[in-house]
Amino acid sequence: MSSREVVLRRVREALGRGGPAGRETQVPPTRPLPADGGAGYRRVGELPPEARVDLFAERASEYRVTVRRVTAAELPGALAEELSERGVRDAVAPADLPEGWRAGEVRWHLDRPGAGALSVAEVDACDAVVTGSALAVAETGTILFDGGPRQGRRLLTLLPDLHLCVVEERQVVQTVPEAILASREAVRAGAAITLVAGPSATSDIELDRVEGVHGPRTLVVLLVR
């Protein structure tokens, strides 16, 4: 018996379409889906806005994210301070990042669509990237990117060692289903959705944690009220 035949036999047995001796076995009944056709999980959060934002800040911090809460007026100064304190000399940003966000005594490299796109080497040579975001999820401390305004290409957030990400409080939803639902128009338009929970990290077989392998080693969220 070939490997293919073995696999198919095991699949049939798992589905109840023939036991080891070729006998038909009864398929256990499945539970009916809820009336809305979903899985019955909670889709909408119930926290008030302030509690929702507090929860996001708490959960993101658990992923080793530095969360700094500022007002819109304080944002440019906060970005400049973060860049200066972390020794950033060259920073990359999407071309539509607000001019006021491009603060600090650094050289700014703007990534423009099409012919104005920076090369991989040019992005990799930068110390930091500054972007906006699409949404954030309170319960998981996750930030969602859909390539929309102020976000740029995902390449920008994969190569520099430091990512400064601006999240506005109005962008914070409570649950993942809410974030997915809010992203449906971007998905229909062909956008790639990226979910980020903390800086890049992985562990080897001995559970030694290594950061910065598949993306930024450090993630700083500027949470704007």
N, CA and C of each residue as an Amber inpcrd file, in Angstrom:
protein
   675
   0.8540000  -1.1940000   0.0000000   0.0000000   0.0000000   0.0000000
   0.8870000   1.2390000   0.0000000   0.5830000   2.1670000  -0.8890000
   1.4030000   3.3660000  -1.0060000   1.1130000   4.3270000   0.1470000
   2.0140000   5.3140000   0.3170000   1.8170000   6.3160000   1.3620000
   0.5270000   7.0940000   1.1140000   0.2460000   7.3680000  -0.1510000
  -0.9820000   8.1000000  -0.4930000  -2.2120000   7.3210000  -0.0630000
  -2.2020000   6.0260000  -0.3020000  -3.3470000   5.1920000   0.0760000
  -3.5040000   5.1210000   1.5870000  -2.3730000   5.1040000   2.2990000
  -2.4270000   5.0800000   3.7600000  -3.0610000   6.3600000   4.2850000
  -2.6410000   7.5030000   3.7290000  -3.1740000   8.7930000   4.1820000
  -4.6670000   8.8860000   3.8950000  -5.0650000   8.4810000   2.6740000
  -6.4860000   8.5460000   2.3150000  -7.3260000   7.6210000   3.1900000
  -6.7920000   6.4360000   3.5110000  -7.5320000   5.5210000   4.3720000
  -7.7440000   6.1300000   5.7490000  -6.6950000   6.7700000   6.2720000
  -6.8120000   7.3780000   7.5920000  -7.7950000   8.5480000   7.5830000
  -7.8240000   9.2830000   6.4890000  -8.7930000  10.3760000   6.3690000
 -10.2150000   9.8260000   6.3720000 -10.4240000   8.7450000   5.6010000
 -11.7590000   8.1430000   5.5490000 -12.1780000   7.6270000   6.9220000
 -11.2300000   7.0210000   7.6220000 -11.5470000   6.5170000   8.9540000
 -11.8900000   7.6560000   9.9090000 -11.1380000   8.7540000   9.8150000
 -11.4000000   9.8980000  10.6920000 -12.7610000  10.5160000  10.4110000
 -13.1800000  10.4530000   9.1440000 -14.4780000  11.0010000   8.7710000
 -15.6210000  10.0250000   9.0040000 -15.3000000   8.8240000   9.4470000
 -16.3350000   7.8420000   9.6990000 -16.8470000   7.1670000   8.4550000
 -16.0400000   7.1230000   7.4130000 -16.4790000   6.5270000   6.1490000
 -15.8360000   5.1710000   5.8910000 -15.5560000   4.4920000   6.9270000
 -14.9600000   3.1590000   6.7600000 -13.9430000   2.9060000   7.8370000
 -14.1970000   1.9290000   8.6990000 -13.2800000   1.6250000   9.7790000
 -12.1190000   0.7910000   9.2870000 -11.3010000   0.3080000  10.2190000
 -10.1350000  -0.4840000   9.8410000 -10.4780000  -1.7150000   9.0210000
 -11.6620000  -2.2950000   9.2660000 -12.0350000  -3.5040000   8.5260000
 -12.9590000  -3.1850000   7.3630000 -13.0670000  -1.9190000   7.0230000
 -13.9020000  -1.5280000   5.8900000 -15.3520000  -1.3280000   6.2510000
 -15.6860000  -1.4580000   7.5600000 -17.0710000  -1.2900000   7.9610000
 -17.4130000   0.2020000   8.0050000 -18.6370000   0.5260000   7.6730000
 -19.1000000   1.9050000   7.7870000 -19.3030000   2.2380000   9.2610000
 -18.8410000   3.3560000   9.6640000 -19.0410000   3.8000000  11.0400000
 -19.9390000   5.0160000  11.0480000 -20.6270000   5.1810000  12.1290000
 -21.5760000   6.2770000  12.2170000 -20.8560000   7.5910000  12.4810000
 -21.2080000   8.6130000  11.7220000 -20.6250000   9.9350000  11.9230000
 -21.3760000  10.6250000  13.0460000 -20.6950000  11.0690000  14.0960000
 -21.3930000  11.7300000  15.1980000 -22.0620000  13.0050000  14.7190000
 -23.2390000  13.2940000  15.2340000 -23.9400000  14.5030000  14.7960000
 -23.1900000  15.7550000  15.2020000 -23.2550000  16.7580000  14.3820000
 -22.6060000  18.0290000  14.6880000 -23.6140000  18.9650000  15.3300000
 -23.0990000  19.8440000  16.1820000 -23.9840000  20.8120000  16.8230000
 -24.3890000  21.8790000  15.8150000 -25.6460000  22.3080000  15.8130000
 -26.0670000  23.3430000  14.8730000 -25.3730000  24.6620000  15.1790000
 -25.0970000  25.4210000  14.1340000 -24.4920000  26.7300000  14.3090000
 -25.5170000  27.7040000  14.8560000 -25.0590000  28.7770000  15.4970000
 -25.9920000  29.8050000  15.9330000 -26.7530000  30.3840000  14.7420000
 -27.8260000  31.0870000  15.0270000 -28.6730000  31.6140000  13.9600000
 -27.9200000  32.5150000  13.0090000 -26.8820000  33.2230000  13.5130000
 -26.1430000  34.1290000  12.6300000 -25.0820000  33.4140000  11.8120000
 -24.9800000  32.0850000  11.9630000 -24.0160000  31.3170000  11.1890000
 -22.6100000  31.3860000  11.7310000 -22.3980000  32.0730000  12.8300000
 -21.0590000  32.2240000  13.3810000 -20.7180000  31.1320000  14.3580000
 -19.6540000  31.3460000  15.1040000 -19.1900000  30.3380000  16.0520000
 -19.6910000  30.5980000  17.4640000 -20.5260000  31.5790000  17.6270000
 -21.0820000  31.8560000  18.9360000 -20.1730000  32.6560000  19.8500000
 -19.0540000  33.1990000  19.3470000 -18.1660000  33.9650000  20.2010000
 -18.6270000  35.4180000  20.2730000 -18.1000000  36.1200000  21.2700000
 -18.4750000  37.5150000  21.4790000 -17.8530000  38.3850000  20.3990000
 -18.6610000  39.1690000  19.7480000 -18.1770000  39.9690000  18.6270000
 -18.0270000  41.4450000  18.9610000 -18.7340000  41.9310000  19.9450000
 -18.7250000  43.3480000  20.2710000 -18.3590000  43.5300000  21.7350000
 -17.4190000  44.4410000  21.9990000 -17.0210000  44.7110000  23.3680000
 -18.0190000  45.6020000  24.0770000 -17.9060000  45.6230000  25.3940000
 -18.8420000  46.4040000  26.2000000 -18.1420000  47.4530000  27.0510000
 -16.8310000  47.5550000  26.9510000 -16.1130000  48.5240000  27.7650000
 -16.3400000  49.9440000  27.2580000 -16.4200000  50.9150000  28.1620000
 -16.4780000  52.3160000  27.7260000 -15.1380000  52.7270000  27.1260000
 -15.1100000  53.7920000  26.3280000 -13.8760000  54.1680000  25.6140000
 -12.6430000  54.2930000  26.4960000 -12.7540000  54.9320000  27.6400000
 -11.5790000  55.1340000  28.4950000 -11.0190000  53.8070000  28.9940000
 -11.9070000  52.9150000  29.4230000 -11.4600000  51.6060000  29.9040000
 -10.8700000  50.7830000  28.7730000 -11.4160000  50.9340000  27.5880000
 -10.9110000  50.2110000  26.4220000  -9.4720000  50.6340000  26.1120000
  -9.2260000  51.9240000  26.1580000  -7.8750000  52.4290000  25.8800000
  -6.9020000  52.0000000  26.9740000  -7.3500000  52.0560000  28.2290000
  -6.4900000  51.6150000  29.3380000  -6.1130000  50.1420000  29.1770000
  -7.0760000  49.3370000  28.7680000  -6.8150000  47.9090000  28.5870000
  -5.8040000  47.6790000  27.4660000  -5.9320000  48.4190000  26.3710000
  -4.9590000  48.2750000  25.2830000  -3.5510000  48.6120000  25.7720000
  -3.4080000  49.7180000  26.5000000  -2.0870000  50.1140000  26.9940000
  -1.5040000  49.0380000  27.9030000  -2.3470000  48.4440000  28.7450000
  -1.8860000  47.3980000  29.6570000  -1.4550000  46.1450000  28.9020000
  -2.2950000  45.6880000  27.9730000  -1.9840000  44.4530000  27.2480000
  -0.7710000  44.6340000  26.3340000  -0.6720000  45.7830000  25.6650000
   0.4920000  46.0260000  24.8080000   1.7780000  46.0180000  25.6210000
   1.7320000  46.5860000  26.8270000   2.9200000  46.6220000  27.6860000
   3.3710000  45.2210000  28.0730000   2.4170000  44.2930000  28.1820000
   2.7630000  42.9140000  28.5170000   3.5780000  42.2510000  27.4130000
   3.5020000  42.7920000  26.2040000   4.2950000  42.2770000  25.0850000
   5.6200000  43.0330000  24.9290000   6.0200000  43.7320000  25.9830000
   7.2730000  44.5010000  25.9690000   7.2190000  45.6850000  25.0160000
   6.0480000  46.2340000  24.8500000   5.8860000  47.4530000  24.0720000
   5.9840000  48.6440000  25.0230000   6.7280000  49.6590000  24.6310000
   6.7450000  50.8990000  25.3970000   5.5690000  51.7370000  24.9490000
   4.6360000  51.9910000  25.8580000   3.4430000  52.7740000  25.5390000
   3.5750000  54.1420000  26.2050000   3.4900000  55.1780000  25.3830000
   3.6020000  56.5480000  25.8810000   2.3250000  57.2960000  25.5120000
   1.6120000  57.7710000  26.5050000   0.3340000  58.4320000  26.2680000
   0.5420000  59.9410000  26.2090000   0.0770000  60.5370000  25.1150000
   0.3070000  61.9580000  24.8680000  -0.9490000  62.5740000  24.2670000
  -0.9730000  63.9050000  24.2550000  -2.0080000  64.6190000  23.5290000
  -1.5180000  64.8740000  22.1050000  -2.4290000  65.3030000  21.2410000
  -2.0330000  65.6010000  19.8630000  -0.9870000  66.7060000  19.8250000
  -1.1120000  67.6820000  20.7070000  -0.1440000  68.7830000  20.7430000
   1.2260000  68.3110000  21.2200000   1.2410000  67.3060000  22.0790000
   2.5050000  66.7980000  22.6230000   3.1930000  65.7940000  21.7070000
   2.4730000  65.2810000  20.7110000   3.0040000  64.1950000  19.8870000
   4.3180000  64.5330000  19.1900000   4.4390000  65.6690000  18.4670000
   5.7250000  65.9430000  17.7970000   6.9040000  65.9650000  18.7570000
   6.7170000  66.5850000  19.9250000   7.7940000  66.6370000  20.9040000
   8.1420000  65.2650000  21.4460000   7.1130000  64.4400000  21.6530000
   7.3560000  63.0950000  22.1600000   8.1180000  62.2530000  21.1450000
   7.7550000  62.3740000  19.8850000   8.4800000  61.6490000  18.8390000
   9.9350000  62.1030000  18.7800000  10.1580000  63.4160000  18.8480000
  11.5230000  63.9410000  18.8150000  12.3310000  63.4210000  20.0010000
  11.7220000  63.3650000  21.1770000  12.4230000  62.8700000  22.3580000
  12.7950000  61.4040000  22.2110000  11.8610000  60.5940000  21.7220000
  12.1380000  59.1650000  21.5550000  13.2820000  58.9420000  20.5650000
  13.2520000  59.6720000  19.4670000  14.3050000  59.5280000  18.4510000
  15.6610000  59.9440000  19.0050000  15.6670000  61.0430000  19.7580000
  16.9300000  61.5510000  20.3060000  17.4800000  60.6210000  21.3810000
  16.6190000  60.2110000  22.3080000  17.0740000  59.3640000  23.4170000
  17.5810000  58.0050000  22.9450000  17.0790000  57.5550000  21.7970000
  17.4840000  56.2430000  21.2790000  18.5920000  56.3450000  20.2340000
  19.1330000  57.5360000  20.0800000  20.2920000  57.7270000  19.2130000
  20.0230000  57.5570000  17.7280000  18.8170000  57.8630000  17.3030000
  18.4570000  57.7000000  15.8920000  19.0460000  58.8380000  15.0650000
  19.7290000  58.4710000  13.9960000  20.2770000  59.4660000  13.0710000
  19.5270000  59.4960000  11.7520000  19.0800000  58.3320000  11.2810000
  18.3250000  58.2430000  10.0280000  17.0140000  57.5260000  10.3090000
  15.9180000  58.1450000   9.8750000  14.5980000  57.5470000  10.0840000
  13.8520000  57.5000000   8.7570000  13.0830000  56.4530000   8.5710000
  12.2900000  56.2900000   7.3650000  10.8150000  56.4450000   7.7380000
  10.0230000  56.9360000   6.7730000   8.5980000  57.1250000   7.0170000
   7.8620000  57.1100000   5.6880000   6.5850000  56.7310000   5.7010000
   5.7930000  56.8600000   4.4690000   5.6790000  58.3320000   4.0860000
   5.5840000  58.5860000   2.8010000   5.5920000  59.9690000   2.3190000
   4.4290000  60.7910000   2.8380000   3.3030000  60.1490000   3.1830000
   2.1450000  60.8980000   3.6630000   2.1200000  61.0600000   5.1810000
   3.2160000  60.7130000   5.8590000   3.2720000  60.9580000   7.2940000
   3.2130000  62.4680000   7.5210000   2.3700000  62.9580000   8.4280000
   2.2720000  64.4050000   8.6550000   3.6310000  65.0420000   8.9160000
   3.8160000  66.2010000   8.3650000   5.1110000  66.8670000   8.5010000
   5.4550000  67.1120000   9.9620000   4.4460000  67.4140000  10.7670000
   4.7010000  67.6580000  12.1820000   5.2140000  66.4410000  12.9240000
   4.9430000  65.2460000  12.4010000   5.4330000  64.0240000  13.0380000
   6.8970000  63.7640000  12.6960000   7.3690000  64.3700000  11.6320000
   8.7670000  64.1700000  11.2250000   9.6440000  65.1450000  12.0150000
   9.7130000  64.8830000  13.3070000  10.3830000  65.7940000  14.2290000
  11.7770000  65.2830000  14.5710000  12.5010000  66.1130000  15.2910000
  13.8080000  65.6880000  15.7750000  14.9330000  66.0170000  14.8210000
  16.1480000  65.9400000  15.3620000  17.3580000  66.2170000  14.5870000
  17.8340000  64.9430000  13.9010000  17.0570000  64.4710000  12.9530000
  17.4030000  63.2530000  12.2260000  17.2480000  63.5030000  10.7420000
  17.8480000  62.6320000   9.9410000  17.6720000  62.6840000   8.4810000
  16.4640000  61.8190000   8.1280000  15.4820000  62.4110000   7.4630000
  14.2560000  61.6930000   7.1300000  14.3320000  61.1610000   5.7060000
  13.9880000  59.9080000   5.5470000  13.9580000  59.2560000   4.2370000
  12.5010000  58.8550000   3.9700000  11.8810000  59.4870000   2.9840000
  10.4660000  59.2700000   2.7160000  10.2700000  58.2410000   1.6120000
   9.4290000  57.2840000   1.8960000   9.1180000  56.2270000   0.9370000
   7.8630000  56.6150000   0.1590000   8.0180000  56.7660000  -1.1440000
   6.9010000  57.1910000  -1.9890000   6.4570000  56.0270000  -2.8890000
   5.1910000  56.0090000  -3.2610000   4.7060000  54.9300000  -4.1340000
   5.4050000  54.9300000  -5.4880000   5.4390000  53.7700000  -6.1110000
   5.9640000  53.6580000  -7.4740000   7.4370000  53.9530000  -7.5800000
   7.7660000  54.8900000  -8.4530000   9.1700000  55.2120000  -8.7310000
   9.8710000  55.8340000  -7.5400000   9.1170000  56.3610000  -6.5810000
   9.7320000  56.9880000  -5.4150000   9.9740000  56.0490000  -4.2560000
   9.7490000  54.7580000  -4.4670000   9.9250000  53.7830000  -3.3900000
  11.4010000  53.5900000  -3.0700000  11.7180000  53.5200000  -1.8000000
  13.0940000  53.2690000  -1.3770000  13.4470000  51.8010000  -1.5940000
  14.7150000  51.5560000  -1.8140000  15.1720000  50.1790000  -1.9790000
  15.2650000  49.4970000  -0.6160000  15.3900000  48.1810000  -0.6500000
  15.5520000  47.4220000   0.5830000  16.8000000  47.8970000   1.3270000
  17.8580000  48.1330000   0.6080000  19.1060000  48.5800000   1.2350000
  18.9360000  49.9490000   1.8860000  18.1980000  50.8390000   1.2440000
  17.9910000  52.1790000   1.8070000  17.1600000  52.1240000   3.0860000
  16.1330000  51.2880000   3.0890000  15.3160000  51.1510000   4.3010000
  16.1180000  50.4840000   5.4070000  16.8820000  49.4750000   5.0470000
  17.6650000  48.7300000   6.0300000  18.7260000  49.6040000   6.6800000
  19.1710000  50.6400000   5.9750000  20.2150000  51.5220000   6.5070000
  19.6810000  52.5050000   7.5450000  18.3700000  52.6070000   7.6880000
  17.7660000  53.5380000   8.6390000  17.7000000  52.9200000  10.0340000
  17.8120000  53.7850000  11.0340000  17.8010000  53.3180000  12.4240000
  16.3900000  53.0870000  12.9430000  15.4140000  53.7990000  12.3760000
  14.0570000  53.7370000  12.9100000  13.0490000  54.0240000  11.8130000
  11.8020000  53.6320000  12.0820000  10.6850000  53.9390000  11.1970000
   9.5790000  54.5580000  12.0470000   8.8930000  55.5360000  11.4860000
   7.7500000  56.1620000  12.1560000   6.5360000  55.9930000  11.2670000
   5.4550000  55.4350000  11.8080000   4.2270000  55.2290000  11.0350000
   3.0110000  55.5260000  11.8930000   1.8830000  55.6050000  11.2090000
   0.6020000  55.5760000  11.8910000   0.1160000  54.1430000  11.9410000
  -1.1700000  53.9510000  12.1400000  -1.7520000  52.6150000  12.2080000
  -3.2010000  52.6820000  11.7580000  -3.8040000  51.5200000  11.5420000
  -5.2070000  51.4720000  11.1310000  -6.1260000  51.3070000  12.3300000
  -5.8070000  50.3420000  13.1900000  -6.6270000  50.0400000  14.3570000
  -5.7470000  49.4260000  15.4450000  -6.3040000  49.3300000  16.6440000
  -5.6480000  48.6010000  17.7250000  -6.7190000  47.8290000  18.4850000
  -6.3450000  46.6710000  19.0220000  -7.2830000  45.7960000  19.7210000
  -6.9180000  45.7690000  21.1990000  -7.8670000  46.1790000  22.0340000
  -7.5940000  46.3010000  23.4640000  -7.3200000  44.9600000  24.1230000
  -8.1420000  43.9640000  23.8500000  -8.0390000  42.6970000  24.5770000
  -6.7560000  41.9390000  24.2880000  -6.1660000  42.1750000  23.1490000
  -4.9480000  41.4420000  22.7780000  -3.7080000  42.3250000  22.7080000
  -3.8590000  43.6350000  22.8560000  -2.7120000  44.5300000  22.7420000
  -2.1200000  44.5380000  21.3580000  -2.9670000  44.2980000  20.3530000
  -2.5130000  44.1350000  18.9730000  -2.7390000  45.4100000  18.1630000
  -1.8140000  45.6950000  17.2650000  -1.9620000  46.8200000  16.3420000
  -2.2040000  46.2620000  14.9460000  -3.1450000  46.8420000  14.2400000
  -3.4960000  46.3730000  12.8980000  -3.0600000  47.4000000  11.8640000
  -2.4190000  46.9060000  10.8070000  -2.0070000  47.7330000   9.6730000
  -2.6930000  47.2180000   8.4160000  -3.1600000  48.1430000   7.5750000
  -3.7750000  47.7290000   6.3110000  -3.1880000  48.4680000   5.1070000
  -2.0250000  49.1120000   5.3150000  -1.3820000  49.8270000   4.2190000
  -2.0530000  51.1310000   3.8690000  -2.9240000  51.6160000   4.7260000
  -3.6580000  52.8500000   4.4780000  -2.8480000  54.0900000   4.8150000
  -3.5220000  55.2240000   4.9950000  -2.8270000  56.4920000   5.2700000
  -1.8730000  56.4060000   6.4480000  -0.7120000  57.0010000   6.2660000
   0.3210000  57.1390000   7.3020000   0.9870000  55.8180000   7.6940000
   0.7170000  54.7510000   6.9590000   1.2690000  53.4440000   7.3260000
   2.3820000  52.9740000   6.3970000   2.2510000  53.2430000   5.1020000
   3.2730000  52.8330000   4.1620000   3.3150000  51.3350000   3.9190000
   4.3570000  50.9150000   3.2140000   4.5390000  49.4920000   2.9140000
   4.9940000  48.7460000   4.1660000   4.6110000  47.4710000   4.2630000
   5.0360000  46.6850000   5.4080000   6.5560000  46.5220000   5.4600000
   7.1990000  46.6360000   4.3050000   8.6620000  46.5690000   4.2820000
   9.2720000  47.5850000   5.2450000   8.6560000  48.7490000   5.3570000
   9.2160000  49.8070000   6.1980000   9.2830000  49.3770000   7.6630000
   8.3320000  48.5740000   8.0950000   8.2750000  48.1940000   9.5120000
   8.9840000  46.8760000   9.8040000   9.6160000  46.2960000   8.8150000
  10.2980000  45.0220000   9.0210000  11.8080000  45.1620000   9.1840000
  12.3960000  46.1840000   8.5800000  13.8510000  46.2690000   8.5400000
  14.4840000  47.1330000   9.6410000  14.0140000  48.3560000   9.8880000
  14.6450000  49.1560000  10.9560000  14.4880000  48.4910000  12.3210000
  15.4330000  48.7450000  13.1950000  15.4620000  48.0980000  14.5030000
  14.4530000  48.6980000  15.4770000  13.9900000  49.9060000  15.1900000
  13.0710000  50.6170000  16.0770000  11.8510000  51.0660000  15.2880000
  10.6740000  50.7900000  15.8230000   9.4190000  51.2250000  15.1920000
   8.6750000  52.1250000  16.1690000   8.4650000  53.3840000  15.7840000
   7.6350000  54.3010000  16.5410000   6.2810000  54.3440000  15.8440000
   5.2450000  53.9020000  16.5340000   3.9250000  53.7660000  15.9310000
   2.9230000  54.6570000  16.6560000   2.2210000  55.4730000  15.8940000
   1.2230000  56.3780000  16.4590000  -0.1450000  55.7060000  16.3850000
  -0.7910000  55.5810000  17.5330000  -2.1410000  55.0210000  17.6320000
  -3.0320000  56.0680000  18.2960000  -4.1060000  56.4300000  17.6450000
  -5.0500000  57.3710000  18.2460000  -6.0870000  56.6070000  19.0590000
  -6.5060000  57.1780000  20.1700000  -7.4430000  56.4860000  21.0520000
  -8.7220000  56.0820000  20.3270000  -9.1590000  56.8910000  19.3710000
 -10.3890000  56.5760000  18.6390000 -10.2190000  55.3370000  17.7630000
  -8.9990000  54.9060000  17.5280000  -8.7410000  53.7280000  16.7030000
  -8.7870000  52.4300000  17.4930000  -8.9180000  52.5140000  18.8070000
  -8.8650000  51.3200000  19.6480000 -10.2550000  50.6880000  19.7460000
 -10.3590000  49.4340000  19.3380000 -11.5760000  48.6500000  19.5340000
 -11.2930000  47.6080000  20.6130000 -12.3350000  46.9670000  21.1060000
 -12.1090000  46.0420000  22.2170000 -11.7360000  44.6440000  21.7620000
 -12.3960000  44.1230000  20.7190000 -12.2290000  42.7220000  20.3490000
 -11.6420000  42.5520000  18.9500000 -11.0710000  41.3870000  18.7150000
 -10.5450000  41.0600000  17.3880000 -11.6480000  41.0470000  16.3310000
 -12.8250000  40.4400000  16.6020000 -13.8890000  40.4790000  15.5940000
 -14.2720000  41.8980000  15.1680000 -14.2520000  42.8370000  16.1050000
 -14.5470000  44.2220000  15.7480000 -13.4960000  44.7730000  14.7810000
 -12.2390000  44.4320000  15.0200000 -11.1690000  44.8980000  14.1420000
 -11.2810000  44.2790000  12.7550000 -11.6030000  43.0010000  12.6990000
 -11.7430000  42.3290000  11.4050000 -12.9010000  42.9180000  10.6250000
 -14.0100000  43.1590000  11.3050000 -15.1730000  43.7370000  10.6410000
 -14.8640000  45.1390000  10.1230000 -14.1420000  45.9080000  10.9150000
 -13.7970000  47.2640000  10.4990000 -12.8210000  47.2810000   9.3310000
 -12.1420000  46.1610000   9.0970000 -11.1410000  46.0910000   8.0260000
 -11.6910000  45.5310000   6.7190000 -12.9690000  45.2130000   6.6830000
 -13.4920000  44.4940000   5.5220000 -13.3750000  45.2790000   4.2280000
 -13.5390000  46.6100000   4.2770000 -13.4280000  47.3930000   3.0430000
 -11.9980000  47.3660000   2.5230000 -11.0290000  47.4320000   3.4250000
  -9.6260000  47.3640000   3.0060000  -9.3200000  46.0090000   2.3860000
  -9.8840000  44.9480000   2.9550000  -9.6670000  43.6070000   2.4090000
 -10.2980000  43.4960000   1.0260000 -11.5070000  44.0050000   0.8760000
 -12.1690000  43.9600000  -0.4230000 -11.3860000  44.7240000  -1.4810000
 -10.6580000  45.7460000  -1.0440000  -9.8470000  46.5290000  -1.9690000
  -8.5060000  45.8590000  -2.2690000  -8.2730000  44.7040000  -1.6600000
  -7.0420000  43.9630000  -1.9310000  -5.8980000  44.2600000  -0.9960000
  -6.1610000  44.9580000   0.1210000  -5.0830000  45.3000000   1.0490000
  -4.6460000  44.0780000   1.8440000  -3.3790000  44.0550000   2.1560000
  -2.8430000  43.0060000   3.0270000  -2.9500000  43.4780000   4.4690000
  -3.5480000  42.6630000   5.3180000  -3.7270000  43.0150000   6.7230000
  -2.5970000  42.3970000   7.5460000  -1.9690000  43.2290000   8.3830000
  -0.8970000  42.7600000   9.2530000  -1.2720000  43.0560000  10.7010000
  -1.1610000  42.0580000  11.5550000  -1.4120000  42.2200000  12.9860000
  -0.0880000  42.1070000  13.7310000   0.2050000  43.0910000  14.5520000
   1.4740000  43.1310000  15.2730000   1.2020000  43.1690000  16.7720000
   1.7930000  42.2510000  17.4950000   1.6800000  42.2180000  18.9520000
   3.0870000  42.2530000  19.5300000   3.5890000  43.4240000  19.7910000
   4.9130000  43.5610000  20.3810000   6.0310000  43.5300000  19.3640000
   7.2580000  43.7190000  19.8220000   8.4160000  43.6490000  18.9340000
   8.6360000  42.2300000  18.4380000   9.4250000  42.0980000  17.3770000
   9.7270000  40.7780000  16.8310000  10.4780000  39.9500000  17.8630000
  10.0530000  38.7080000  18.0400000  10.7210000  37.8370000  19.0050000
  10.4900000  36.3850000  18.6430000  11.4390000  35.5510000  19.0060000
  11.2960000  34.1100000  18.8180000  12.0920000  33.4080000  19.9090000
  11.9030000  32.1080000  20.0380000  12.6390000  31.3250000  21.0380000
  13.1870000  30.0670000  20.3830000  14.3600000  29.6480000  20.8330000
  14.9210000  28.4180000  20.3040000  14.3990000  27.2340000  21.1180000
  14.9380000  26.0610000  20.8620000  14.4370000  24.8510000  21.4980000
  14.6370000  24.8720000  23.0140000  15.5740000  25.6800000  23.4920000
  15.8140000  25.7970000  24.9230000  15.0560000  26.9710000  25.5330000
  14.1540000  27.5690000  24.7320000  13.2970000  28.6760000  25.1690000
  14.0740000  29.9420000  25.4920000  15.2240000  30.1040000  24.8650000
  15.9570000  31.3530000  24.9980000  15.3420000  32.3690000  24.0350000
  14.8440000  33.4570000  24.5660000  14.1540000  34.4610000  23.7650000
  15.1570000  35.3270000  23.0210000  14.9040000  35.5130000  21.7310000
  15.7390000  36.3730000  20.8850000  14.8180000  37.3910000  20.2220000
  15.1480000  38.6640000  20.3490000  14.3150000  39.7160000  19.7900000
  14.9720000  40.3320000  18.5700000  14.1320000  40.8210000  17.6580000
  14.6360000  41.5120000  16.4770000  14.9940000  40.6050000  15.3210000
  14.5100000  39.3680000  15.3270000  14.8740000  38.4250000  14.2750000
  14.0820000  38.6780000  12.9910000  12.7830000  38.8720000  13.1350000
  11.9110000  39.0070000  11.9630000  11.3180000  40.4040000  11.8370000
  11.8550000  41.3570000  12.5550000  11.3140000  42.7040000  12.5270000
  11.9730000  43.5510000  13.6000000  11.3760000  44.6910000  13.9390000
  11.9900000  45.5990000  14.9150000  12.2260000  44.9480000  16.2760000
  13.3610000  45.2800000  16.8510000  13.6860000  44.7970000  18.1920000
  12.8960000  45.5860000  19.2530000  12.5660000  46.8250000  18.9200000
  11.8930000  47.7000000  19.8650000  10.6620000  48.3340000  19.2140000
   9.5420000  48.2740000  19.9100000   8.3050000  48.8960000  19.4330000
   7.8340000  49.8990000  20.4750000   7.6740000  51.1420000  20.0360000
   7.1850000  52.2160000  20.9130000   5.8580000  52.7050000  20.3460000
   4.8200000  52.6940000  21.1700000   3.5130000  53.1730000  20.7450000
   3.2550000  54.5340000  21.3830000   2.9780000  55.5100000  20.5500000
   2.5530000  56.8270000  21.0140000   1.0400000  56.8310000  20.9630000
   0.4040000  56.7300000  22.1160000  -1.0520000  56.6150000  22.2140000
  -1.6280000  58.0140000  22.4040000  -2.3080000  58.5090000  21.3800000
  -2.7220000  59.9180000  21.3390000  -4.1840000  60.0650000  21.7450000
  -4.4160000  60.8960000  22.7370000  -5.7990000  61.1560000  23.1560000
  -6.3180000  62.4560000  22.5430000
